[in-house]
Amino acid sequence: MATCKYCGKSGWFLSLTDVGLCDDCAQVLQPQINRAVQIITESVEIVNKSKNPETKLSRLDIIEEITNKHLRPFEEKGIEVTEGQSPFQILAYVRDFRDKIILESLKSVLDEAKIKAEKAKTPKAKMNAYSKVLQRIVKWKEKVSNPHIIVDVESEVKELINKHSKNEQVG
C-alpha cells in the first residue's frame, strides 16, 4: 500500500511522486522546495563570485536558514529534496566554508594591519591598526563553528598590541 511520506495518507490506489509525496502534498510543497533550492543555488553563486567577506558570510547565513527551515523537515521524514547533497551535508559545507572565509579574511586583515603599523609613526597608531583586527575577531568569533581555528591569529594580534603598548609606555 502506498503511503505519502509527508502527510501519511495511504491507499492502494494512491499515486506518489518519485520522492514519495502524494499529489496533494506535491502540488503544495514542490514549489516551496524548488524556491528554496533556487535561493540556495543563487546564494552559492554569490558566495563564489563575491570578494567581500561580509557578503559571503551573509549569503552563507541565508543558505543555512533556508536549509534548516525549508529542507531539513523533509530530510527528517525521509524525503529526498536535493540531488547530490542532503540538507545535513549542505549545513556541514556551510559551516566549514564559513570558518574558512573568516580565517582567510582575518589573516588578510592582519596582513593589512601589519603594513599599516609599519608605516605608523607612533606606538599608539600601531596599536590602533591591530585593535581593529581584534575587533573583527571578536565580531566573527561567535560565527565560527570551531573557535580554535582563529586562536593563532587572535594570539598574534594580542602579542602585537601588547608589544606596542609596552613601547608606548616606554616612549
Secondary structure, DSSP 8 states (H G I E B T S, - for coil): -EE-TTT--EETT--B-TTS-BHHHHHHHHHHHHHHHHHHHHHHHHHHH---HHHHHHHHHHHHHHIIIIIHHHHHTT---SSSS-HHHHHHHHHHHHHHHHHHHHHHHHHHHHHHHHH-SSHHHHHHHHHHHHHHHHHHHTT-S-GGGGHHHHHHHHHHHHHHHHHHHH-
